[in-house]
């Protein structure tokens, strides 16, 4: 019996080793594929927008346990939302879907460790085309920038090359323009006696910013502007992220909201629940996570108020949701100032209204520019990706037609400039006694700003739809 057990164990060990070897081999294959997947984008500046010329891209995922011994065609048609059977069958036959880098048949069965690759023609949405990304601070360990509105911080969903980190990695920035800022902040650190190991010194040979790689310490919503901390080493990233998690870093934002905000300080401690990750919609709910935000009015012009916002926690859309709950949504917020969804007065919403809100919001979404450019059915519990293209979801098309990129045939309209920003800006991040980084306030936060006058006729009167014919679209 002992020998049989030992024999079985050795056999099991060999089986596991073979499986691990296959997985390791495919990990190396994925690394190679990721290298080959690197695209130097062709940026096009047009109509005030930064666009990326469409390109081929490999979406990859390792086989999941529930996929084993299933046909590749069945996995794609059953698990992934975007494509039809006709599309996936044509894609497999054309070599657009691979397993471990090899062309396959639709009936091939998936085994443990398999790497699935889906080659797609990728179109990224345009973003705002601003002249330069403003650099607040720069050292060999840390870069701090003033992120423009409308630009995602890092690759996510449909956005890859049109993101802050990618633009910085590819185009770099003018190092000479930040030397004065760098010296001022370093002097502050020397005087305080803290933070020197964090900021370090900027050496002359290190000024080629195009070669830099970044780790995001904080993240802002795509439509939000302001301070973004980008660590250049894992050590500094870990230090600052730990400070962020332990709430050692304070944050200050400024927002322009609809209506006359109270003159006295307002503290909102309502918990926030994400009611749809896919559509990025959140609301106050007793089932939500604890949140705390302090608000103080800075000015009021008879139509909108400028409010200082100090979030003490870091929930998704926290400031935006708390302002909606208080009845003063950000004046041009396409989600939370959408009266078609949340009603004319905004304000508190009961838990029983969640389904109704989601139903209204889904109906109002236009176009379906989902963040899940590649999304597995949520009911399956997956978080992998599959290309979202109308032609893929049309069973009436022929096999050849289904492979034609419909976005190439029928280009989408450019977004309005107004759709690429909201009145929310992160202007200061600080670790008491150690460091702080601060930007100038945006133009819309000035007391004499009159740009909000267009909101009544072009936005509010249409329930949060710009000019009435563009619906409240999913923008996050």
TORLOVO-653792 format. One record per residue (C-alpha): residue number from 1; residue in one letter; x, y, z. Coordinates in nm, 4 decimals, padded with zeros to 6 digits. Example, Ala and Ser with C-alpha at 12.3 -4.5 7.8 and 13.67 -1.06 7.14 Angstrom:
2
<1, "a", <01.2300, -00.4500, 00.7800>>
<2, "s", <01.3670, -00.1060, 00.7140>>
END
This chain:
476
<1, "x", <00.0000, 00.0000, 00.0000>>
<2, "x", <00.2848, 00.2335, 00.0868>>
<3, "x", <00.4427, 00.1885, -00.2565>>
<4, "x", <00.1083, 00.2474, -00.4262>>
<5, "x", <00.0547, 00.5647, -00.2288>>
<6, "x", <00.4075, 00.6818, -00.3024>>
<7, "x", <00.3592, 00.5931, -00.6677>>
<8, "x", <00.0358, 00.7845, -00.6807>>
<9, "x", <00.1956, 01.0829, -00.5120>>
<10, "x", <00.4878, 01.0798, -00.7538>>
<11, "x", <00.2484, 01.0559, -01.0462>>
<12, "x", <00.0443, 01.3414, -00.9051>>
<13, "x", <00.3627, 01.5389, -00.8572>>
<14, "x", <00.4628, 01.4839, -01.2193>>
<15, "x", <00.1148, 01.5867, -01.3286>>
<16, "x", <00.1353, 01.9044, -01.1249>>
<17, "x", <00.4851, 01.9746, -01.2512>>
<18, "x", <00.3706, 01.9320, -01.6095>>
<19, "x", <00.0780, 02.1642, -01.5424>>
<20, "x", <00.3036, 02.4207, -01.3763>>
<21, "x", <00.5511, 02.3967, -01.6623>>
<22, "x", <00.2702, 02.4605, -01.9087>>
<23, "x", <00.1524, 02.7598, -01.7085>>
<24, "x", <00.5056, 02.9004, -01.6767>>
<25, "x", <00.5622, 02.8517, -02.0482>>
<26, "x", <00.2422, 03.0393, -02.1231>>
<27, "x", <00.3335, 03.3162, -01.8791>>
<28, "x", <00.6544, 03.3613, -02.0772>>
<29, "x", <00.4473, 03.3520, -02.3954>>
<30, "x", <00.2266, 03.6243, -02.2504>>
<31, "x", <00.5290, 03.8374, -02.1599>>
<32, "x", <00.6536, 03.8000, -02.5163>>
<33, "x", <00.3075, 03.8820, -02.6479>>
<34, "x", <00.2839, 04.1890, -02.4257>>
<35, "x", <00.6163, 04.3091, -02.5647>>
<36, "x", <00.4944, 04.2529, -02.9188>>
<37, "x", <00.1666, 04.4166, -02.8158>>
<38, "x", <00.3483, 04.7406, -02.7390>>
<39, "x", <00.2175, 05.0059, -02.9738>>
<40, "x", <00.3772, 05.3440, -03.0347>>
<41, "x", <00.0565, 05.5354, -03.0951>>
<42, "x", <00.0008, 05.7818, -03.3727>>
<43, "x", <-00.1607, 06.0703, -03.1875>>
<44, "x", <-00.3781, 06.3036, -03.3925>>
<45, "x", <-00.4784, 06.6478, -03.2625>>
<46, "x", <-00.8079, 06.7476, -03.4207>>
<47, "x", <-01.1012, 06.9691, -03.3211>>
<48, "x", <-00.9494, 07.0288, -02.9791>>
<49, "x", <-00.9227, 06.6540, -02.9183>>
<50, "x", <-00.6349, 06.4100, -02.8831>>
<51, "x", <-00.7128, 06.1015, -03.0887>>
<52, "x", <-00.5300, 05.7718, -03.1331>>
<53, "x", <-00.5139, 05.6144, -03.4756>>
<54, "x", <-00.6836, 05.2709, -03.4502>>
<55, "x", <-00.4503, 04.9748, -03.4072>>
<56, "x", <-00.4493, 04.5978, -03.3602>>
<57, "x", <-00.4397, 04.4787, -02.9994>>
<58, "x", <-00.4175, 04.1433, -02.8230>>
<59, "x", <-00.6629, 04.0804, -02.5398>>
<60, "x", <-00.5386, 03.7892, -02.3331>>
<61, "x", <-00.6632, 03.5726, -02.0483>>
<62, "x", <-00.5580, 03.2448, -01.8905>>
<63, "x", <-00.8059, 02.9565, -01.8866>>
<64, "x", <-01.0324, 02.9446, -01.5823>>
<65, "x", <-01.1267, 02.6248, -01.4048>>
<66, "x", <-01.4816, 02.6290, -01.5368>>
<67, "x", <-01.3499, 02.6492, -01.8943>>
<68, "x", <-01.1516, 02.3244, -01.8853>>
<69, "x", <-01.2585, 02.0646, -02.1445>>
<70, "x", <-01.4932, 02.3156, -02.3076>>
<71, "x", <-01.4720, 02.4173, -02.6717>>
<72, "x", <-01.3115, 02.7529, -02.7448>>
<73, "x", <-01.6132, 02.8661, -02.9481>>
<74, "x", <-01.8457, 02.7815, -02.6580>>
<75, "x", <-01.6330, 02.9735, -02.4083>>
<76, "x", <-01.6422, 03.2889, -02.6160>>
<77, "x", <-02.0115, 03.2715, -02.7045>>
<78, "x", <-02.1261, 03.1696, -02.3538>>
<79, "x", <-01.8947, 03.3744, -02.1329>>
<80, "x", <-01.8415, 03.6937, -02.3266>>
<81, "x", <-02.1186, 03.9414, -02.3953>>
<82, "x", <-02.0126, 04.1295, -02.7039>>
<83, "x", <-01.9803, 03.8727, -02.9824>>
<84, "x", <-02.2153, 03.6490, -03.1775>>
<85, "x", <-02.1464, 03.2868, -03.2719>>
<86, "x", <-02.0892, 03.3951, -03.6332>>
<87, "x", <-01.8267, 03.6480, -03.5302>>
<88, "x", <-01.6320, 03.4158, -03.3002>>
<89, "x", <-01.6414, 03.1316, -03.5522>>
<90, "x", <-01.5081, 03.3636, -03.8226>>
<91, "x", <-01.2462, 03.5072, -03.5852>>
<92, "x", <-01.1179, 03.1594, -03.4963>>
<93, "x", <-01.0986, 03.0544, -03.8620>>
<94, "x", <-00.9180, 03.3781, -03.9503>>
<95, "x", <-00.6613, 03.3347, -03.6732>>
<96, "x", <-00.7965, 03.6261, -03.4702>>
<97, "x", <-00.8470, 03.3980, -03.1700>>
<98, "x", <-00.5449, 03.1915, -03.0651>>
<99, "x", <-00.4596, 02.9430, -02.7918>>
<100, "x", <-00.1016, 02.9568, -02.6651>>
<101, "x", <-00.0163, 03.1666, -02.9688>>
<102, "x", <-00.1324, 02.9006, -03.2162>>
<103, "x", <-00.4159, 02.8993, -03.4664>>
<104, "x", <-00.6937, 02.6599, -03.3628>>
<105, "x", <-01.0254, 02.5115, -03.4676>>
<106, "x", <-01.3591, 02.6094, -03.3144>>
<107, "x", <-01.3883, 02.2676, -03.1540>>
<108, "x", <-01.0550, 02.2717, -02.9709>>
<109, "x", <-01.0890, 02.1920, -02.6007>>
<110, "x", <-00.9332, 02.4130, -02.3350>>
<111, "x", <-00.6795, 02.2630, -02.0937>>
<112, "x", <-00.5236, 02.3920, -01.7736>>
<113, "x", <-00.2733, 02.6728, -01.8283>>
<114, "x", <-00.3962, 02.7661, -02.1763>>
<115, "x", <-00.3497, 03.1281, -02.2798>>
<116, "x", <-00.6339, 03.2638, -02.4923>>
<117, "x", <-00.5632, 03.5596, -02.7190>>
<118, "x", <-00.8206, 03.7673, -02.9040>>
<119, "x", <-00.6759, 04.0031, -03.1677>>
<120, "x", <-00.8985, 04.3047, -03.2244>>
<121, "x", <-00.8936, 04.6336, -03.4106>>
<122, "x", <-00.8965, 04.8840, -03.1295>>
<123, "x", <-01.0538, 05.2296, -03.1360>>
<124, "x", <-00.9918, 05.4506, -02.8344>>
<125, "x", <-01.2263, 05.7364, -02.7467>>
<126, "x", <-01.0801, 06.0852, -02.7940>>
<127, "x", <-00.9727, 06.2969, -02.4973>>
<128, "x", <-00.9107, 06.6678, -02.4491>>
<129, "x", <-00.6074, 06.7979, -02.6382>>
<130, "x", <-00.4364, 07.0402, -02.4023>>
<131, "x", <-00.0989, 07.1939, -02.4993>>
<132, "x", <00.1026, 07.0460, -02.2113>>
<133, "x", <00.0561, 06.8455, -01.8952>>
<134, "x", <00.1507, 07.0813, -01.6127>>
<135, "x", <00.4200, 06.9449, -01.3843>>
<136, "x", <00.3885, 07.0480, -01.0194>>
<137, "x", <00.6964, 06.8677, -00.8885>>
<138, "x", <00.9694, 06.6405, -01.0187>>
<139, "x", <01.2462, 06.4321, -00.8599>>
<140, "x", <01.4201, 06.1033, -00.9325>>
<141, "x", <01.1596, 05.9262, -00.7155>>
<142, "x", <00.8395, 06.1173, -00.7763>>
<143, "x", <00.6508, 06.3104, -01.0410>>
<144, "x", <00.3495, 06.5231, -00.9478>>
<145, "x", <00.1311, 06.6606, -01.2256>>
<146, "x", <-00.1837, 06.8662, -01.2637>>
<147, "x", <-00.3975, 06.6201, -01.4614>>
<148, "x", <-00.6217, 06.7853, -01.7183>>
<149, "x", <-00.9911, 06.6903, -01.7207>>
<150, "x", <-01.1108, 06.4221, -01.9604>>
<151, "x", <-00.7891, 06.2185, -01.9470>>
<152, "x", <-00.7876, 05.8821, -01.7624>>
<153, "x", <-00.4978, 05.8407, -01.5192>>
<154, "x", <-00.3942, 05.4943, -01.6400>>
<155, "x", <-00.5066, 05.2346, -01.8979>>
<156, "x", <-00.8587, 05.1169, -01.8238>>
<157, "x", <-01.1515, 04.9926, -02.0283>>
<158, "x", <-01.1496, 05.1463, -02.3749>>
<159, "x", <-00.8608, 05.3758, -02.2867>>
<160, "x", <-00.5013, 05.2634, -02.3294>>
<161, "x", <-00.2715, 05.5031, -02.5152>>
<162, "x", <-00.5010, 05.7987, -02.4475>>
<163, "x", <-00.4164, 05.8032, -02.0755>>
<164, "x", <-00.2000, 06.0188, -01.8513>>
<165, "x", <00.0695, 05.7598, -01.7789>>
<166, "x", <00.0957, 05.6503, -02.1431>>
<167, "x", <00.1161, 06.0068, -02.2749>>
<168, "x", <00.3908, 06.0841, -02.0226>>
<169, "x", <00.5803, 05.7633, -02.1048>>
<170, "x", <00.5626, 05.8252, -02.4784>>
<171, "x", <00.5894, 06.2039, -02.5038>>
<172, "x", <00.7574, 06.2876, -02.1734>>
<173, "x", <00.7482, 06.6487, -02.0560>>
<174, "x", <00.9666, 06.9571, -02.0604>>
<175, "x", <01.2006, 06.8952, -01.7655>>
<176, "x", <01.3422, 07.2487, -01.7794>>
<177, "x", <01.0009, 07.3916, -01.7034>>
<178, "x", <00.9841, 07.2154, -01.3657>>
<179, "x", <01.3333, 07.2801, -01.2285>>
<180, "x", <01.2205, 07.5908, -01.0369>>
<181, "x", <00.9271, 07.4046, -00.8859>>
<182, "x", <01.1547, 07.1152, -00.8002>>
<183, "x", <01.4005, 07.3391, -00.6121>>
<184, "x", <01.1271, 07.5146, -00.4183>>
<185, "x", <00.9736, 07.1924, -00.2939>>
<186, "x", <01.3077, 07.0341, -00.2154>>
<187, "x", <01.3986, 07.3412, -00.0100>>
<188, "x", <01.0744, 07.2990, 00.1829>>
<189, "x", <01.1652, 06.9385, 00.2592>>
<190, "x", <01.5147, 07.0344, 00.3744>>
<191, "x", <01.3728, 07.2926, 00.6137>>
<192, "x", <01.1186, 07.0516, 00.7590>>
<193, "x", <01.3746, 06.7752, 00.7978>>
<194, "x", <01.1198, 06.5266, 00.6629>>
<195, "x", <01.0550, 06.3577, 00.3354>>
<196, "x", <01.4040, 06.3894, 00.1853>>
<197, "x", <01.4291, 06.0151, 00.1310>>
<198, "x", <01.0967, 06.0367, -00.0465>>
<199, "x", <01.1701, 06.3127, -00.2924>>
<200, "x", <01.5394, 06.2505, -00.3581>>
<201, "x", <01.7459, 06.4611, -00.5957>>
<202, "x", <01.6983, 06.5140, -00.9670>>
<203, "x", <02.0219, 06.4361, -01.1478>>
<204, "x", <02.1051, 06.6006, -01.4771>>
<205, "x", <02.1441, 06.2687, -01.6644>>
<206, "x", <01.7928, 06.1701, -01.5533>>
<207, "x", <01.6127, 06.4434, -01.7450>>
<208, "x", <01.5041, 06.2246, -02.0373>>
<209, "x", <01.1494, 06.1878, -01.9094>>
<210, "x", <01.0419, 05.9738, -02.2059>>
<211, "x", <01.2185, 05.6734, -02.0536>>
<212, "x", <01.0361, 05.6952, -01.7210>>
<213, "x", <00.7820, 05.4459, -01.5897>>
<214, "x", <00.5222, 05.5324, -01.3282>>
<215, "x", <00.3141, 05.3784, -01.0500>>
<216, "x", <-00.0027, 05.5688, -00.9626>>
<217, "x", <-00.0242, 05.6610, -00.5946>>
<218, "x", <-00.3660, 05.8242, -00.6243>>
<219, "x", <-00.6327, 05.8129, -00.8912>>
<220, "x", <-00.8808, 06.0730, -01.0094>>
<221, "x", <-01.1963, 06.0169, -01.2114>>
<222, "x", <-01.1404, 06.0740, -01.5811>>
<223, "x", <-01.3493, 06.3916, -01.5844>>
<224, "x", <-01.1823, 06.5317, -01.2711>>
<225, "x", <-00.8678, 06.7452, -01.2880>>
<226, "x", <-00.5904, 06.8080, -01.0378>>
<227, "x", <-00.3030, 06.6595, -00.8393>>
<228, "x", <-00.1846, 06.3130, -00.9412>>
<229, "x", <00.1109, 06.1536, -00.7607>>
<230, "x", <00.3226, 05.9249, -00.9798>>
<231, "x", <00.5957, 05.7251, -00.8074>>
<232, "x", <00.8977, 05.6262, -01.0137>>
<233, "x", <01.0072, 05.3390, -00.7878>>
<234, "x", <00.8146, 05.0569, -00.6209>>
<235, "x", <00.9629, 05.1531, -00.2840>>
<236, "x", <00.8275, 05.5075, -00.2984>>
<237, "x", <00.4965, 05.3848, -00.4389>>
<238, "x", <00.4553, 05.1458, -00.1435>>
<239, "x", <00.5482, 05.4152, 00.1112>>
<240, "x", <00.3023, 05.6677, -00.0278>>
<241, "x", <00.0236, 05.4149, -00.0838>>
<242, "x", <00.0589, 05.3006, 00.2768>>
<243, "x", <00.0305, 05.6629, 00.3886>>
<244, "x", <-00.2791, 05.6953, 00.1715>>
<245, "x", <-00.4382, 05.3797, 00.3159>>
<246, "x", <-00.3577, 05.4888, 00.6724>>
<247, "x", <-00.5121, 05.8296, 00.5969>>
<248, "x", <-00.1918, 06.0156, 00.6703>>
<249, "x", <-00.2441, 06.2189, 00.3542>>
<250, "x", <-00.5079, 06.4924, 00.3480>>
<251, "x", <-00.6807, 06.5995, 00.0274>>
<252, "x", <-00.8555, 06.9200, -00.0707>>
<253, "x", <-01.0816, 06.9616, -00.3717>>
<254, "x", <-01.2842, 07.2470, -00.5113>>
<255, "x", <-01.6203, 07.2005, -00.6848>>
<256, "x", <-01.8826, 07.4228, -00.8438>>
<257, "x", <-02.2294, 07.3003, -00.7523>>
<258, "x", <-02.5839, 07.3771, -00.8567>>
<259, "x", <-02.7667, 07.6207, -00.6296>>
<260, "x", <-02.6833, 07.8163, -00.3151>>
<261, "x", <-02.4787, 07.5980, -00.0820>>
<262, "x", <-02.5175, 07.6732, 00.2922>>
<263, "x", <-02.2716, 07.9269, 00.4304>>
<264, "x", <-02.1853, 07.7157, 00.7346>>
<265, "x", <-01.9614, 07.4080, 00.7195>>
<266, "x", <-02.1463, 07.0891, 00.6261>>
<267, "x", <-02.0275, 06.7405, 00.7213>>
<268, "x", <-02.1708, 06.4411, 00.5341>>
<269, "x", <-02.1073, 06.0977, 00.6864>>
<270, "x", <-02.3499, 05.8926, 00.4766>>
<271, "x", <-02.2240, 05.5487, 00.3608>>
<272, "x", <-02.1862, 05.4979, -00.0142>>
<273, "x", <-02.2733, 05.1851, -00.2120>>
<274, "x", <-02.1720, 05.1033, -00.5689>>
<275, "x", <-02.4971, 04.9916, -00.7294>>
<276, "x", <-02.3398, 04.9187, -01.0692>>
<277, "x", <-01.9687, 04.8625, -01.1262>>
<278, "x", <-02.0297, 04.8335, -01.4988>>
<279, "x", <-02.1960, 05.1744, -01.5285>>
<280, "x", <-01.9975, 05.3253, -01.2395>>
<281, "x", <-02.3045, 05.4462, -01.0528>>
<282, "x", <-02.3005, 05.4977, -00.6760>>
<283, "x", <-02.5473, 05.6233, -00.4188>>
<284, "x", <-02.5919, 05.6730, -00.0476>>
<285, "x", <-02.7132, 05.3520, 00.1157>>
<286, "x", <-02.7082, 05.2009, 00.4664>>
<287, "x", <-02.5450, 04.8977, 00.3023>>
<288, "x", <-02.2591, 05.1107, 00.1740>>
<289, "x", <-01.9078, 05.1689, 00.3055>>
<290, "x", <-01.8394, 05.4354, 00.5710>>
<291, "x", <-01.7620, 05.7773, 00.4248>>
<292, "x", <-01.6939, 06.1259, 00.5549>>
<293, "x", <-01.6654, 06.4513, 00.3608>>
<294, "x", <-01.6447, 06.8093, 00.4890>>
<295, "x", <-01.7777, 07.0965, 00.2779>>
<296, "x", <-01.7361, 07.4738, 00.3073>>
<297, "x", <-01.8800, 07.7321, 00.0698>>
<298, "x", <-01.6240, 07.9639, -00.0881>>
<299, "x", <-01.8521, 08.1778, -00.3077>>
<300, "x", <-02.1996, 08.2029, -00.4649>>
<301, "x", <-02.2848, 08.3916, -00.7855>>
<302, "x", <-02.6624, 08.3632, -00.7815>>
<303, "x", <-02.6664, 08.0431, -00.9860>>
<304, "x", <-02.3901, 07.8132, -00.8626>>
<305, "x", <-02.1638, 07.7862, -00.5582>>
<306, "x", <-01.7924, 07.7124, -00.5333>>
<307, "x", <-01.7371, 07.4660, -00.2493>>
<308, "x", <-01.4220, 07.3471, -00.0715>>
<309, "x", <-01.4405, 06.9677, -00.0338>>
<310, "x", <-01.2272, 06.7657, 00.2075>>
<311, "x", <-01.2848, 06.3892, 00.1748>>
<312, "x", <-01.1625, 06.1998, 00.4804>>
<313, "x", <-01.2198, 05.8638, 00.3123>>
<314, "x", <-01.1594, 05.7583, -00.0472>>
<315, "x", <-01.4712, 05.5975, -00.1933>>
<316, "x", <-01.5508, 05.6017, -00.5623>>
<317, "x", <-01.7311, 05.9239, -00.6568>>
<318, "x", <-01.7478, 06.0145, -00.2862>>
<319, "x", <-01.7575, 06.3930, -00.3273>>
<320, "x", <-01.9981, 06.3737, -00.6199>>
<321, "x", <-02.2386, 06.1385, -00.4414>>
<322, "x", <-02.2346, 06.3316, -00.1128>>
<323, "x", <-02.3037, 06.6584, -00.2949>>
<324, "x", <-02.5967, 06.4942, -00.4755>>
<325, "x", <-02.7248, 06.3589, -00.1438>>
<326, "x", <-02.7122, 06.7086, 00.0067>>
<327, "x", <-02.9118, 06.8417, -00.2887>>
<328, "x", <-02.6253, 07.0328, -00.4514>>
<329, "x", <-02.4825, 06.8159, -00.7316>>
<330, "x", <-02.1792, 06.9309, -00.9266>>
<331, "x", <-02.3345, 07.1652, -01.1795>>
<332, "x", <-02.2220, 06.9843, -01.4959>>
<333, "x", <-02.1930, 06.6274, -01.3671>>
<334, "x", <-02.3275, 06.3960, -01.6423>>
<335, "x", <-02.4176, 06.1279, -01.3882>>
<336, "x", <-02.5234, 06.2906, -01.0631>>
<337, "x", <-02.6686, 06.6114, -01.2082>>
<338, "x", <-02.8833, 06.4113, -01.4482>>
<339, "x", <-03.2370, 06.4945, -01.3336>>
<340, "x", <-03.3744, 06.2381, -01.5782>>
<341, "x", <-03.2281, 05.9800, -01.3399>>
<342, "x", <-03.2164, 06.1398, -00.9953>>
<343, "x", <-03.5057, 06.3860, -01.0238>>
<344, "x", <-03.5141, 06.7641, -01.0333>>
<345, "x", <-03.4153, 06.8137, -00.6711>>
<346, "x", <-03.1527, 06.5402, -00.6483>>
<347, "x", <-03.0997, 06.4849, -00.2787>>
<348, "x", <-03.1360, 06.1714, -00.0681>>
<349, "x", <-03.2540, 05.8529, -00.2365>>
<350, "x", <-03.4001, 05.5537, -00.0601>>
<351, "x", <-03.2555, 05.2069, -00.1006>>
<352, "x", <-03.5753, 05.0957, -00.2731>>
<353, "x", <-03.5023, 05.3400, -00.5555>>
<354, "x", <-03.1811, 05.1676, -00.6604>>
<355, "x", <-03.3396, 04.9493, -00.9277>>
<356, "x", <-03.5395, 05.2415, -01.0632>>
<357, "x", <-03.2278, 05.4591, -01.0780>>
<358, "x", <-03.0318, 05.1919, -01.2622>>
<359, "x", <-03.3175, 05.1335, -01.5049>>
<360, "x", <-03.3451, 05.5056, -01.5810>>
<361, "x", <-02.9724, 05.5476, -01.6066>>
<362, "x", <-02.9325, 05.2527, -01.8412>>
<363, "x", <-03.2076, 05.3944, -02.0621>>
<364, "x", <-03.0412, 05.7367, -02.0607>>
<365, "x", <-02.6935, 05.6067, -02.1415>>
<366, "x", <-02.5741, 05.7131, -02.4849>>
<367, "x", <-02.3806, 05.5822, -02.6542>>
<368, "x", <-02.2893, 05.2589, -02.4797>>
<369, "x", <-01.9242, 05.3539, -02.4497>>
<370, "x", <-01.8806, 05.1088, -02.1649>>
<371, "x", <-01.5687, 05.0986, -01.9552>>
<372, "x", <-01.5876, 04.7238, -02.0067>>
<373, "x", <-01.4431, 04.7339, -02.3594>>
<374, "x", <-01.3954, 04.3685, -02.2822>>
<375, "x", <-01.6359, 04.2293, -02.0246>>
<376, "x", <-01.7347, 03.8830, -01.9129>>
<377, "x", <-02.0918, 03.8277, -01.7974>>
<378, "x", <-02.1170, 03.9619, -01.4412>>
<379, "x", <-02.3341, 03.6684, -01.3387>>
<380, "x", <-02.0384, 03.4427, -01.4172>>
<381, "x", <-01.8234, 03.6339, -01.1720>>
<382, "x", <-01.5557, 03.7008, -01.4312>>
<383, "x", <-01.3529, 04.0147, -01.4845>>
<384, "x", <-01.1766, 03.9447, -01.8101>>
<385, "x", <-01.2252, 04.1275, -02.1330>>
<386, "x", <-01.3736, 04.0853, -02.4772>>
<387, "x", <-01.3876, 04.3405, -02.7582>>
<388, "x", <-01.7045, 04.5478, -02.7843>>
<389, "x", <-01.7986, 04.5973, -03.1480>>
<390, "x", <-02.1482, 04.6089, -03.2954>>
<391, "x", <-02.0511, 04.3837, -03.5850>>
<392, "x", <-01.9481, 04.1131, -03.3410>>
<393, "x", <-02.2959, 04.0978, -03.1952>>
<394, "x", <-02.4872, 04.0658, -03.5206>>
<395, "x", <-02.5808, 03.7101, -03.6168>>
<396, "x", <-02.7346, 03.8291, -03.9447>>
<397, "x", <-02.3952, 03.9267, -04.0854>>
<398, "x", <-02.1914, 03.6812, -04.2886>>
<399, "x", <-01.8701, 03.5410, -04.1444>>
<400, "x", <-01.6594, 03.7812, -04.3504>>
<401, "x", <-01.8794, 04.0824, -04.2748>>
<402, "x", <-01.8698, 04.0112, -03.9023>>
<403, "x", <-01.4906, 04.0572, -03.9048>>
<404, "x", <-01.5163, 04.4046, -04.0571>>
<405, "x", <-01.4634, 04.6744, -03.7948>>
<406, "x", <-01.7929, 04.8613, -03.7855>>
<407, "x", <-01.6338, 05.1595, -03.6122>>
<408, "x", <-01.4096, 05.1975, -03.9173>>
<409, "x", <-01.7141, 05.1812, -04.1457>>
<410, "x", <-01.9316, 05.4060, -03.9296>>
<411, "x", <-01.7097, 05.6387, -03.7219>>
<412, "x", <-01.8597, 05.7723, -03.4019>>
<413, "x", <-01.9198, 06.1429, -03.3616>>
<414, "x", <-01.6708, 06.3408, -03.1581>>
<415, "x", <-01.7823, 06.4276, -02.8046>>
<416, "x", <-01.8631, 06.7855, -02.7156>>
<417, "x", <-01.5847, 06.9645, -02.5245>>
<418, "x", <-01.8328, 07.0111, -02.2405>>
<419, "x", <-01.8619, 06.6346, -02.2022>>
<420, "x", <-01.4937, 06.5951, -02.1211>>
<421, "x", <-01.4848, 06.7756, -01.7867>>
<422, "x", <-01.6740, 06.8423, -01.4680>>
<423, "x", <-01.6380, 07.1168, -01.2099>>
<424, "x", <-01.4266, 06.9117, -00.9695>>
<425, "x", <-01.0552, 06.9715, -00.9125>>
<426, "x", <-00.8089, 06.8159, -00.6657>>
<427, "x", <-00.5887, 07.1139, -00.5802>>
<428, "x", <-00.3905, 06.9968, -00.2761>>
<429, "x", <-00.2430, 06.6752, -00.1325>>
<430, "x", <-00.0450, 06.6967, 00.1915>>
<431, "x", <00.1311, 06.4831, 00.4489>>
<432, "x", <00.1484, 06.7032, 00.7562>>
<433, "x", <00.5024, 06.7991, 00.8536>>
<434, "x", <00.6531, 06.6246, 00.5524>>
<435, "x", <00.5365, 06.7461, 00.2124>>
<436, "x", <00.2535, 06.9063, 00.0194>>
<437, "x", <00.1735, 06.9559, -00.3476>>
<438, "x", <-00.0659, 07.2230, -00.4653>>
<439, "x", <-00.1958, 07.3441, -00.8017>>
<440, "x", <-00.3504, 07.6681, -00.9131>>
<441, "x", <-00.7291, 07.6764, -00.8985>>
<442, "x", <-00.9055, 07.6266, -01.2324>>
<443, "x", <-01.0682, 07.9200, -01.4095>>
<444, "x", <-01.4165, 07.7933, -01.3301>>
<445, "x", <-01.3464, 07.8266, -00.9542>>
<446, "x", <-01.2900, 08.2031, -00.9754>>
<447, "x", <-01.5486, 08.4355, -00.8208>>
<448, "x", <-01.6180, 08.6217, -01.1463>>
<449, "x", <-01.6577, 08.3068, -01.3592>>
<450, "x", <-01.9611, 08.3272, -01.5898>>
<451, "x", <-01.9174, 08.0098, -01.7935>>
<452, "x", <-02.1812, 07.8387, -01.5800>>
<453, "x", <-02.4521, 08.0554, -01.7388>>
<454, "x", <-02.4758, 07.8186, -02.0351>>
<455, "x", <-02.5749, 07.5300, -01.8077>>
<456, "x", <-02.9327, 07.6432, -01.7590>>
<457, "x", <-03.0188, 07.6506, -02.1291>>
<458, "x", <-02.7874, 07.3790, -02.2589>>
<459, "x", <-02.7745, 07.1253, -01.9739>>
<460, "x", <-03.0220, 07.1657, -01.6885>>
<461, "x", <-03.3248, 07.2391, -01.9076>>
<462, "x", <-03.2647, 06.9053, -02.0800>>
<463, "x", <-03.2345, 06.7049, -01.7597>>
<464, "x", <-02.8577, 06.6648, -01.7829>>
<465, "x", <-02.8341, 06.6069, -02.1590>>
<466, "x", <-02.6153, 06.8557, -02.3420>>
<467, "x", <-02.8220, 07.0486, -02.5981>>
<468, "x", <-03.1079, 06.8033, -02.5561>>
<469, "x", <-03.0097, 06.5645, -02.8330>>
<470, "x", <-02.7135, 06.4040, -02.6570>>
<471, "x", <-02.8250, 06.1756, -02.3802>>
<472, "x", <-02.6715, 06.1371, -02.0368>>
<473, "x", <-02.3959, 05.9026, -02.1462>>
<474, "x", <-02.1786, 05.6642, -01.9466>>
<475, "x", <-01.8535, 05.8526, -01.9147>>
<476, "x", <-01.6596, 05.6864, -01.6329>>
END
